[in-house]
Amino acid sequence: MSVTTAPFLAAFRPAANPSIVQAQAPGGAPRAHVIVFGNEKGGSGKSTAAMHIAVALLREGARVGVIDVDARQGTLTRYVENRRTWANAKGLATPLPDHRAVLPSTLSVRSDIEADERQRLDAAFADLLPTCDYLVADTPGSDTFLSRHAHTYADTLVTPLNDSFVDLDLLARVDPETLKVVRPSIYAETVWKQRQLRAMSGGRPVDWLVMRNRLSAIAARNKRDMGTVLESLAKRIGYRLAAGLAERVIYRELFLKGLTLLDLREEKTGIAMTMSHVAARQEVRDLLAALNLPLRVEVEQKTDAEPTDQSSPSDPADESADAG
């Protein structure tokens, strides 16, 4: 079948085991499927995961936009800039997403600040929604109006979570003796409120995915306990659970060049592929599959036709770095 140039929803076909979002695909004008990476804690790996998913979709032939809602810190923006600079310097045809950055308002009155930020974030989405197949938004690691408003756009919400009860505290209060969930916590409440706002405005239900990020290869009691609590909490507050990206030195190296693990084989990167890199690349592909996104027909066929890397044990020397 020939490749269509229309946005992917024009050729919408649900993948196997469709999520809520896929099962309720809109019948109106085609627009990008929005993937928001959100968490109120910094250092959870949102920007790294967002860039890897964006590039994975680009390399499947999709038209991808990215919005840096955390433009004051600007990690995603610098990632895109580094990618453009590296491609130009090496003369490479490296695929680039269409990029927008939204800075916090400089106004002083709260109502003016929120109106200003709403207008600028809405404008960024309005630019990209009609022209992209997928739109990836990276939000601040704190509770801000921009972050909350970005959450209302999410068709798929991805919350990277370090394998720590300190990070889990943002989702739920946990009894230290029984490990039972006492009640949902601040970020879970924020997501619930944004889901309500989205429903009131006639938006589609949000598919929420919590990804366990920076998982260690070592089987520890804390890791098992986290898994137990997260599975229990998922049933209570309505998210799906998936593995994220392990801690690896390679992510730091790739950021400076604006590259992702999916670029290493295609580009003259000067980075020798190791078995650890192959395993890491498969983690990215597994995460993309876990998102269970609505796929364009031609992307779905390409994915089915291509073999994937076989996961292999992580390189112990590669398990000591910041994954985002």
C-alpha positions as CSV (number, residue, x, y, z in Angstrom):
1,M,0.0,0.0,0.0
2,S,1.3,3.4,-0.9
3,V,2.2,5.9,1.8
4,T,-0.3,8.6,2.4
5,T,0.7,12.2,3.1
6,A,-2.4,12.9,5.2
7,P,-2.1,13.0,9.0
8,F,-2.2,9.5,10.5
9,L,-5.8,9.8,11.9
10,A,-7.0,10.1,8.3
11,A,-5.8,6.5,7.8
12,F,-6.6,5.4,11.4
13,R,-6.6,1.8,12.2
14,P,-6.4,0.6,15.8
15,A,-3.5,-1.6,16.9
16,A,-4.1,-4.9,18.7
17,N,-5.5,-4.5,22.2
18,P,-6.5,-0.8,21.7
19,S,-6.2,1.6,24.6
20,I,-9.1,3.9,25.6
21,V,-7.7,6.5,23.3
22,Q,-7.6,4.2,20.3
23,A,-11.0,2.8,20.9
24,Q,-12.5,6.3,20.9
25,A,-10.7,7.8,17.9
26,P,-12.4,11.0,16.8
27,G,-14.5,11.3,13.8
28,G,-13.8,15.0,13.2
29,A,-10.9,16.8,11.5
30,P,-7.6,14.8,11.7
31,R,-5.1,16.2,14.2
32,A,-2.0,15.0,15.9
33,H,-2.1,12.5,18.7
34,V,-0.7,14.3,21.7
35,I,1.8,12.5,24.0
36,V,2.5,14.5,27.2
37,F,5.4,13.5,29.4
38,G,4.5,14.7,32.9
39,N,5.7,14.4,36.5
40,E,6.0,17.0,39.2
41,K,9.5,15.8,40.2
42,G,12.6,16.8,38.3
43,G,15.2,14.3,37.2
44,S,12.8,11.6,36.3
45,G,14.0,11.3,32.7
46,K,11.1,13.0,31.0
47,S,13.1,14.9,28.4
48,T,15.3,11.9,27.5
49,A,12.3,9.6,27.1
50,A,10.3,12.3,25.2
51,M,13.2,12.8,22.6
52,H,13.7,9.1,22.1
53,I,10.0,8.6,21.5
54,A,9.9,11.6,19.1
55,V,12.8,10.3,17.1
56,A,11.5,6.7,17.1
57,L,8.3,8.0,15.5
58,L,10.2,10.2,13.0
59,R,12.2,7.1,11.9
60,E,8.9,5.3,11.3
61,G,8.1,7.9,8.8
62,A,5.7,10.0,10.9
63,R,5.5,13.8,11.0
64,V,6.4,14.7,14.6
65,G,6.2,17.9,16.6
66,V,7.7,18.6,20.0
67,I,6.7,21.3,22.5
68,D,9.1,22.2,25.3
69,V,6.7,23.4,28.0
70,D,9.7,23.4,30.4
71,A,11.5,26.0,28.2
72,R,13.0,27.8,31.1
73,Q,15.2,24.7,31.9
74,G,15.1,23.9,28.2
75,T,16.5,20.4,28.1
76,L,14.3,19.3,25.2
77,T,15.0,22.5,23.3
78,R,18.7,22.0,23.7
79,Y,18.4,18.4,22.7
80,V,16.8,19.5,19.4
81,E,19.3,22.3,18.9
82,N,22.2,19.9,19.5
83,R,20.7,17.5,17.0
84,R,20.4,20.2,14.3
85,T,23.9,21.5,15.0
86,W,25.4,17.9,14.8
87,A,23.5,17.1,11.6
88,N,24.7,20.3,9.9
89,A,28.3,19.8,11.0
90,K,28.4,16.2,9.7
91,G,26.3,16.8,6.6
92,L,23.7,14.3,7.7
93,A,20.0,14.1,6.8
94,T,19.1,13.4,10.4
95,P,15.3,13.7,10.8
96,L,14.2,16.6,13.0
97,P,10.9,17.2,14.8
98,D,9.0,20.5,14.3
99,H,9.9,22.3,17.6
100,R,8.2,25.0,19.7
101,A,9.2,26.3,23.1
102,V,6.9,28.0,25.6
103,L,8.5,30.2,28.3
104,P,6.9,31.1,31.6
105,S,5.1,34.5,31.6
106,T,7.1,37.5,32.9
107,L,3.9,39.3,34.1
108,S,3.3,39.9,37.7
109,V,-0.4,39.4,38.4
110,R,-1.5,35.8,38.7
111,S,-4.6,36.1,36.5
112,D,-2.5,37.9,33.8
113,I,0.2,35.3,34.0
114,E,-2.2,32.4,33.5
115,A,-4.0,34.2,30.6
116,D,-0.6,34.9,29.0
117,E,0.7,31.4,29.4
118,R,-2.6,29.9,28.2
119,Q,-2.5,32.0,25.1
120,R,1.1,31.1,24.2
121,L,0.7,27.4,24.9
122,D,-2.5,27.2,23.0
123,A,-0.8,28.9,20.1
124,A,2.0,26.4,20.1
125,F,-0.4,23.5,20.0
126,A,-2.5,25.2,17.3
127,D,0.5,25.5,15.1
128,L,1.4,21.8,15.3
129,L,-1.8,19.9,15.8
130,P,-3.0,20.2,12.2
131,T,0.3,19.4,10.5
132,C,1.8,16.6,12.6
133,D,0.9,13.0,13.1
134,Y,2.2,12.9,16.6
135,L,2.9,15.8,19.0
136,V,5.3,15.2,22.0
137,A,5.2,17.7,24.9
138,D,7.8,17.8,27.7
139,T,6.5,19.5,30.9
140,P,8.3,21.0,34.0
141,G,9.2,18.9,37.0
142,S,7.0,21.1,39.2
143,D,3.4,22.2,39.6
144,T,2.9,25.1,37.3
145,F,0.0,26.5,35.3
146,L,1.8,25.7,32.1
147,S,2.2,22.1,33.1
148,R,-1.4,21.7,34.2
149,H,-2.7,23.3,31.0
150,A,-0.5,21.0,28.9
151,H,-1.9,18.0,30.6
152,T,-5.4,18.9,29.3
153,Y,-4.1,18.3,25.8
154,A,-2.8,14.8,26.5
155,D,-4.3,11.9,24.5
156,T,-1.5,9.8,26.0
157,L,0.0,10.8,29.3
158,V,3.4,9.3,30.2
159,T,4.7,9.6,33.8
160,P,8.3,8.5,34.2
161,L,9.0,7.4,37.7
162,N,12.3,6.6,39.3
163,D,12.3,3.3,41.2
164,S,12.1,5.0,44.6
165,F,9.4,5.4,47.2
166,V,10.5,9.1,47.4
167,D,9.3,9.5,43.8
168,L,6.2,7.3,44.3
169,D,5.1,9.7,47.1
170,L,4.0,12.0,44.3
171,L,1.4,9.4,43.2
172,A,0.3,7.9,46.5
173,R,0.8,7.8,50.3
174,V,1.9,4.3,51.2
175,D,1.7,2.5,54.6
176,P,5.3,1.6,55.5
177,E,4.3,-1.5,57.4
178,T,1.8,-3.1,54.9
179,L,2.8,-1.3,51.7
180,K,-0.8,-0.7,51.0
181,V,-1.9,2.5,49.3
182,V,-3.4,4.9,51.9
183,R,-4.6,7.5,49.4
184,P,-3.7,9.1,46.1
185,S,-1.2,11.9,46.4
186,I,-0.6,15.4,44.8
187,Y,0.3,14.4,41.2
188,A,-2.4,11.8,41.0
189,E,-4.9,14.4,42.1
190,T,-3.6,16.8,39.5
191,V,-4.0,14.3,36.7
192,W,-7.6,13.6,38.0
193,K,-8.5,17.3,37.9
194,Q,-7.1,17.7,34.4
195,R,-9.0,14.6,33.2
196,Q,-12.1,16.2,34.5
197,L,-11.4,19.5,32.7
198,R,-10.8,17.6,29.5
199,A,-14.0,15.6,29.8
200,M,-16.0,18.8,30.5
201,S,-14.6,20.3,27.3
202,G,-15.6,17.3,25.3
203,G,-12.1,15.9,24.9
204,R,-11.2,12.2,24.5
205,P,-10.4,10.1,27.6
206,V,-6.7,10.1,28.5
207,D,-4.6,7.0,28.3
208,W,-2.2,7.3,31.3
209,L,1.0,5.3,31.3
210,V,3.4,5.2,34.3
211,M,6.8,4.0,33.2
212,R,9.3,2.7,35.8
213,N,12.4,4.5,34.8
214,R,16.1,4.0,35.6
215,L,15.5,0.4,36.6
216,S,18.6,-1.4,38.0
217,A,19.5,-4.8,36.6
218,I,19.9,-5.9,40.2
219,A,16.9,-7.7,41.8
220,A,16.4,-5.9,45.1
221,R,13.6,-5.9,47.7
222,N,12.9,-2.2,47.0
223,K,12.4,-3.0,43.3
224,R,10.0,-5.8,44.1
225,D,8.1,-3.7,46.6
226,M,7.8,-0.8,44.1
227,G,6.3,-3.2,41.6
228,T,3.8,-4.5,44.0
229,V,2.6,-1.1,45.1
230,L,2.5,0.3,41.5
231,E,0.4,-2.6,40.3
232,S,-2.1,-2.1,43.2
233,L,-2.2,1.7,42.6
234,A,-2.8,1.2,38.9
235,K,-6.2,-0.4,39.6
236,R,-7.2,2.4,41.9
237,I,-6.3,5.5,39.9
238,G,-6.4,4.2,36.4
239,Y,-3.0,4.0,34.7
240,R,-1.1,1.3,32.8
241,L,2.3,0.3,33.9
242,A,5.4,-0.2,31.7
243,A,9.2,-0.5,32.0
244,G,11.1,2.6,31.0
245,L,14.8,3.2,30.3
246,A,17.6,1.8,32.4
247,E,20.4,4.0,33.8
248,R,23.2,4.2,31.1
249,V,26.2,6.4,30.5
250,I,25.2,6.5,26.8
251,Y,22.4,9.0,27.4
252,R,24.8,11.7,28.5
253,E,26.9,11.2,25.4
254,L,24.0,11.2,23.1
255,F,22.5,14.5,24.5
256,L,25.6,16.5,23.5
257,K,25.1,15.4,19.8
258,G,21.3,15.5,19.9
259,L,21.2,11.8,19.0
260,T,19.2,8.9,20.3
261,L,19.9,5.2,20.5
262,L,17.8,4.8,17.3
263,D,20.3,7.0,15.4
264,L,23.5,5.0,16.1
265,R,23.2,2.5,13.3
266,E,22.0,4.9,10.7
267,E,24.4,7.8,11.3
268,K,28.2,8.3,11.4
269,T,28.2,9.0,15.1
270,G,31.6,7.8,16.1
271,I,30.0,5.8,18.8
272,A,30.7,2.1,18.6
273,M,27.6,-0.1,19.2
274,T,27.9,-2.4,22.2
275,M,25.5,-5.1,23.4
276,S,24.4,-2.7,26.1
277,H,23.4,-0.2,23.4
278,V,21.5,-2.8,21.5
279,A,19.6,-3.7,24.7
280,A,18.9,-0.1,25.4
281,R,17.6,0.5,21.9
282,Q,15.2,-2.4,22.4
283,E,14.0,-0.7,25.6
284,V,13.1,2.3,23.6
285,R,11.2,0.2,21.0
286,D,9.4,-1.7,23.8
287,L,8.4,1.6,25.4
288,L,7.0,2.8,22.0
289,A,5.1,-0.4,21.7
290,A,3.8,0.0,25.3
291,L,2.3,3.4,24.4
292,N,0.0,1.5,22.1
293,L,-0.5,4.6,19.9
294,P,-2.9,4.8,17.0
295,L,-0.7,4.0,14.0
296,R,-0.8,5.2,10.4
297,V,-1.3,2.2,8.1
298,E,2.1,2.6,6.4
299,V,3.9,2.9,9.8
300,E,2.2,-0.2,11.1
301,Q,3.3,-2.2,8.0
302,K,6.9,-1.0,8.3
303,T,7.0,-1.9,12.0
304,D,5.6,-5.4,11.2
305,A,8.2,-5.9,8.4
306,E,11.3,-5.0,10.4
307,P,13.0,-7.3,12.9
308,T,13.7,-5.8,16.3
309,D,16.8,-6.1,18.4
310,Q,16.9,-9.0,20.8
311,S,17.3,-7.8,24.3
312,S,20.5,-8.8,26.0
313,P,21.8,-8.3,29.5
314,S,22.9,-4.8,30.4
315,D,26.6,-4.0,30.6
316,P,27.3,-3.5,34.3
317,A,29.7,-0.7,33.5
318,D,26.8,1.1,31.8
319,E,24.5,1.0,34.8
320,S,25.8,4.0,36.7
321,A,24.5,7.0,34.8
322,D,21.8,9.5,34.6
323,A,19.1,8.4,32.2
324,G,17.6,11.8,31.6
